[in-house]
């Protein structure tokens, strides 16, 4: 079964760009525009069982990254989560949440390499 990367970002251009980068690298990607849409997707058993990685922005309207990660952890406690943020100090908000945090801009090659690593080795997270 092909594992899906769930990409959560309210910036349509950034989401489309990251999706294209990952898909060109051979990954299957589903995009959610915000935390609420991401959780709605995860309520579907056929989606939930196929998610192998969540990549999310930190600042989004309605539900920020830490709130989304908390909700995801209740559904998928060991899923790898990659946080991308333009605010380097935001990493402090994820202490104890078992995530990987990277500051934007994050180069495409690094995104591909890290997402592959997280999909292949879900227990290799930091933070």
Secondary structure, DSSP 8 states (H G I E B T S, - for coil): ---EEEEE-S-HHHHHHHHHHHHHTT-EEEEESSHHHHHHHHTSHHHHTTEEEEEEES--SSS-HHHHHHHHHHH-TT-EEEEEES-GGGGGGGTTS--EEEESS--HHHHHHHHHHHHH-TT----
